[in-house]
């Protein structure tokens, strides 16, 4: 693998960057942004210029010449349901990222910053008479819309099921498993559970994600910060109780749900430690969490009549072997279980970047959807 790749992943209070040279990771850094400085912005989307400057200054401090970068790979944002794959950051894609029609989230900044840095690289290259261009891409957007039509069906017509999952890491671990078996990802049928601050469970068949949950929209297993699917009637009563605003209800489901609601913390390690020391409340929650994930894994097996090659557990919580053993014991009757801990986002972005440079991967074109006009 030849070429130099910069990988970007913008979070709410930090920006992860990784730099790769000929397939070797030179470094990975999580740049923490000053909370007081962030509070001065009305919206996270207003932080684009500041974060871009912070990244380029950091690269200079690490001795990286900006004009050496061949590809900037960015975490995808909440744009619109589209196929998985790699998309070049074009003007329509940037417009969709800025529009935030599917949610305002820091991840929408990644593609915008990547495009800006690529422009900076090309300006320096042009001044030096270098003809080759640096390009910016996103990979495997979280709103991966490859779901079976019947899987999108909601209980009433107004409630079509929406996909929103950890597509980047989920597809990467399927590729990793396929390589270990001497197979292509298209030949593998896998269920991947990414367990972390949010939990998404994805069904991969033929190289596509054919079913998943909306991990940011109140659907699926519970997690450290999210309530997952909750009973509808009690939720309705809460909504009309007059005690909470719309935003407060949403926060109860996403952000203040799951472990945060029960224990006031999103540190799953501390809860697991309490459970291991005999705390009954923590033990019950841990068991319920594992059951919740296992139930969703088992439900996706029905899509393919149980014909699953492998179940993969991944994400930050996957480092806890005891929890993974509990989940595995509940679902191993379906298929063998593999555990690939961590998020692996940066390496996944770089892997896609080198596939672009080598010409092995078909770059997809983002076509902006036609939204209805507003009065």
N, C-alpha and C positions, 0 to 999 in steps of 0.2 A: 504494500500500500504506500503510495506516495502522495505528498501534499500536506498542507498545514490547515488545521481546522480549529475554529473557535466555536465552542458550544455555550449556549446561554439558556438560563432557566430563571425567570424572574418570579420571586415570591412576594408575599405581602410586605415583609420587612427586610428582605435580603435578596441578593442576586447571586446565583451560582454560575461560575464560569469554569470551563475546562479548556485546556489548549493541548492539541495533539499534533505531533510531527511524525509523518510516515507511519502512522498507526500506533505510535507510542504516546501515552499520556504524559506530558511534561509536568502538568500540575492541575489540580482541581481546587478551587477556592470558593468559599461561601462568604461573600462580602456583605457584612451587616450594615444597614443604613441607620443613621441616627434618627431615633424616634421623634425627637423634637423637630428635626428638619422635615421629616415626613408629615408631621402634623400641620405644617404650613401649607400643604397642598389640599385643595378642595376635593380632588379626586386622584386616585392612584394613576389615572391616565395622564395626569398633568406632570408626572414624574419622568417622562420619557427622556427629555434632554439631560436632566440631572443624572439619571442612572447611566445613560450613554457616556457622559463625560467621566463618571466614576470608573466605568469599565476600561475606557481607553487609557486613563491615567494609571490604573493598576497594571495594565499590560506594559506600559512604558517602564514602570518600576520593576517589573519582572524581566526586563531586557528583551521584550518582544517587539520587533519592528512591525508596525501595523501593515505595511505594504507586503509582507510575506504571507499574509493570510489568504488562502485560496477559497475557502468556503466558510460562511458563518451559518451554523445550524441552530435553530431556535425552537424552544418548546412552543407548541401550538397554543392558541388562545381559544376562547369560547366564541367561535365565529358562527357557524351554522352546521347542522348535521351534514357531513360529507364522508366520502370513503376514506379509509386509512391509506397511508402512503406518504410520499414526499411531494410538497408543493413549493414552487418558487414564490418568494414574497413579491408579488406584483402590486400595482396600484389598486386593483379591485380587492385584493386580499387585505391590504393595509386599511382600506376604507371599511371593510367588514370588522377588522380588529378594533378600529376606533369607534365604530358604531355601538359596540357592546350590546347588541340586541338580545343576546342570550346570557347576559350577566356582566357586571363590572368586576373584573378580577385582574390581579397583577400579571397573570400569565399572558394577557392580551398585549403586554408591553414587549414581550420577547421578540416577536417577529418584527415589530416596528424598529426596535433598537438594532436588531440584526441587519435590517435593510440600511439603516443609517450608517452603521459601521462599514458595511460593504461599499457604500458610496464614498466614505472617507478613504478606504483602501484604494478604490479605483481612481480617485483624484490624485493620490500620491503616485500611483503607478503611471498614470497618464503624464504627470509632470516629469517622470524619470524615463519616459519613452517605453514603458513596459506595456505590451499589447494585451496580454491575458487579463481577463476580468475576474474579480471576486464576485461571488453570487451568494445570496441569502435564501435560506429555505426553512420551512417548518416540516415537522415529521409527525405522523400518526396523531392527528387531532383527537382530543378527548371526546368530542361529539361524533364518534365513529358510527356513521349511519350505514351499516350493512346488515341490519337486522332483518330476519325473516318477516314478511308482511304480517303473518299471524301472531308473531311475537310482539308487534307494535300495538295490537288491539288492546284498548283499555276497557274497563267495565261499562263505561258509557262513552258515546261518540266524542264528547268533549275532552276526554282524558286519554288521548293517544300516548302510549308509552314512549318516552324520549331517551335515547342513549346518551350517557355521559360517564366515561370510565377512564381508567388509567391505561389508555391504549398504547402509549409509547413503551412503557415497561412491559405490559402484558405481551405485546407482539415480540419484544426483544427476548423474553424468556422462552417463548415458543420456538423462536429461531435457535436459541441456545440448546434447547432440548432436542430439536430436530437434528442439529449438527452432531450431538452426542450419539444419536441413533443412526447416523449415516443416511438421513432422509431429508427431504425438502420440507419447509413449513407447510406447503400446500398438501402434503401427504399426511399431515398430522391433524387429528381431532383432539383438541385439548380444552379443558376448563381451567381457567386461571383465576385464582382469588388473590387480589392485591389488598392486603390488610394493613391499614395505617391510620392516619387522621381521618380519612374517608376509606370506605371499603367498597371495591367494585369487583364483580365476578363476571367474567367474560367467557363466551363459548367461541372457540376458534375452529373453523372448518374450511378447508380449501383456501387457506391463506386469508380468510375474512373473519371478522367478528360478527357472527350471525345472531347473537343474543347477548344482552347485558342489562344492567340496571342503571338508573339515573342516580349516580353516587352523590350528586350535589342537589338533587331535587326531591329528597324524601322517599326514596325507593331503594329497597335492598336490605342487606344486613345492617345491624347497628355497628357503631365503631366508637373510637375514642371521643369524637366530637359531634357525631351525627346520630340521629335517632333511628334512621332507617325507616322501613315501612311501619306505620303505626295504625292502630284501629281508627277507622274513619269517624264513627259517631262521637267518641270522646273528643276527637280533634275538632269536630264541628261545634260541640258544646263549648270548648275552650275559645274558639274563634268568635263566638257570639256572646261570650260571658261579659264583655265590656271591660275586662281586666287588662287586656293586652292589645297593642296595636298590631297592624299587619306585619311590620318589620320585626316586632318582638316575637310573634308566633314563628316567623321564618327562622329567627335566631335560635328558638327553642329546638327546632328540627335540625338545623345545620349551624354548628358553632358551639351551641350550648346543650346539645343533645348527647346521647350515649354516656360515656364515662364522665364527662363534664357534669351532666345532670345529676348523676348518682354520687359523685365524689368530689366535684369541684375542681378536677384536674384532668388534663389530657395526657398525663404521663402514665402510660399503660404499665410501664415497668414497676412503678410504685404500687399500683393496684395488684399486679401479679405477685409482688413480694408479700403484700398483706394476705393474699389468698394462701400463699405457701406457708405463712406463719400461723394459719388457722382462723383468720378473720372470716366469719360466716358470710357477711354481706359481700365482701370482695370475692369470696369463693363462688357465691351464687352468680355474681356478675360475670366472672371469668367463664363459668360453665355456660351461662346464657349467651355470651358473646361467641364462644366456639360453636354452640348449637346453631346460632343464627347464621353464621358463615356456612356451616355444613349443610343446613337446609337449602340455602340458595344454590350451593354447588349441586346438590342432588336434584333440585328442580330443573337446572339447565340440562342435565343429562336426558331429560324427557324429550328435549328438542331433537335429539339424534337417536331416540329409542335405546339409550344406554350404551351406544357404540362409541365409547370414549377411549382414546389411547392412553391418556395421562391426565392427571390432575396436578396442577402446579400451584404451590403456595409461595407468595412473594410479598414484597413491601417491608416497611420498617418493623412491624410486629413479628414478621417471619423469623427474626433473629431469636425469638423466644422458642426454644426447642420444645419445651413442655406444652405450650399452647398449640404448636403445630402438631405435636403428637396427638393431642386431644381431638383436633379437627380431623387429622388423618384417620384416626380410629373410627370415625363416624362415616367416612366416605370411601375408604379403601375398597369396599365391596364393589364400587363402580369401576375403578381403574387404579393402577399404581399411582402413588403420590410422590412427587418430587418437591423439594423445598429449595428455592433460590432466594435467599434473604436480600433485603435492600431494595431501593428504588431503581438504581441503575440508569437513571435518566440521561446523565451526561455521556456515558459510554454508548447508550442506545443512539443518542443524537450523532455521535462521532461515527458509529457504525453505518448509519444511514448516509452521512456525509461522504465517507469513503466509497460507498456503493454508487453515489452520484459521480464522484471523480473517476471511478473506474468504468463508468458507463453500464454497470450491471443493472441499474435500477431505472425504471421509466418514471420520469418526472411528470406529475399530474398537473393539470391546469385548473386553477380555482375559478369557477364561474359563479359570480354573485347571484344569489336568488332574487327573484322579484318579490319584494315586499308590498303589501297593500298600502296605498297612500292613506295618510291620516288627515282627518278633518282639521 
